[in-house]
Amino acid sequence: MKRQKYLKKHYKTKPQVVVFTHPSSCFLISLLKQKMSSSSSSSSSNELILTSSPDGPIMVYDTVSPTAVTQFSSSRSPSRGLAIVGRRLLAASHVSPDTGAGSINIYNWHGSGVFRNFPVPEPVAPLIATSDGAFLLGGGISGSVVSLSSSSGDVIRSIAVHSSPVSSLHLTDDGSLLISGSEDGTIVIVPSFKIVGGGSEEEEEDEEDLVMNKWKAHSDSVTDLKSVMKTLVSCSSDCTCKFWNLGDRGILMRTVAFPCCISGVALDSTETAFYAGGADGYVYNGSMKVVGEACEVRNWARVHGGSVVALGLVNGERGLVSAAEDGSVWMWDVEKGEVIMVFGDELITVSDMIVIKGNGGGFGDGKGSNNNFAVGKGSGSFISSGLCEEHMLRTLNKITELEEVKDVVFHDKKKAIDMLETVIQMYERLLELILKEVTKAIVEEEGEDAAEEEKDEKDEKAEKDEKDEKAEKDGKDEKAEEEQGKDDN
């Protein structure tokens, strides 16, 4: 019953959105670096938007064009179930519609299908990865947080930190703290190294040694968690967003009330403004600098046709992307509070959004706008500014098409090899039959030769016997004639 309630709640909203810069082949990197050097005056990098759905493909959009750049095969991913892993991989939580078994689908940029599938002990909804991409962290329906190796898929540890299903996961900017929220409104803070480090069974059973802080934060489910510097913001189905001081063991600084449930929140990096997505379809904007609980919050004029479930800042925090259950994905001008772009309508619903920001030297932030999912640093990083050019998008499409062609060629090659092996086996069998027939013919011919030789020998012997018999008879006749002559005389 608990599993059914969890799946029903987390699958009422279906796709998911990610914004991040597209890593590609060495040829594309060269082109991007050339574009970067020729447009160094650009003040910020551009991003891509990925949307995933339990009943549709993972779509990829660019922040400068409403048209989809490419897509990946669908993954039945629940709310908060999409994450960037390292520099080249994408992970999506997946629950089998037939068995209810949980797993994580892994995608890469070299193909549109699932690259790998990692089984997990229980269905997980929220999913994040460490900044180096070495570990995946998922929140399960039992209240446990599961850590996996992103390279092998092996489960490293499963720790029960909540008594109800985990509804949200977040890593602080430096990656040192894992913050989880559950459907009963509880928030738990755990040092991330204790989650990914593995330990004895005794350590896993001793929650006090693992949990740094745990408290009842909301009266209903925690729907999203974001942090910037020492401030943690939690939003909930209880129609509030709460601001907590991470530097003072999670002391509540203020509560902001809304007229509806809040499912997503985004914070700017200067701790100046926050943005909240409401179940009424509105995007709300407020100030983080207000002292005390008084806070003026205004909703922007245009309203989505469904609950706003995900928000993410883009374009140097001058733009905000909002995603709603009805499948609408919009980009706003944060200063004017106006929609400046409406993305494609390929999807039916949306359940979450991740923003990965380019910083000129690699990729920066992960989930939301403050999760520090670095996707490359230094000379080996991918430059994102060139992706705003139309020919860059065409190049991405070409690469995707070529990879699909390569997959087809590989499949055809494998099929041809299988057919060749079958033909070889047939020829081997045929050669065996031919050899058997030739051997039989040789044996028969040798038998015939032997019989003929034996006959010739018999004929020669009979002829000799006949000659001997005739000679003997002639001798007897001559002797008889001589004796007869003597008698006559």
Disulfide bonds with the S-S distance in Angstrom:
none
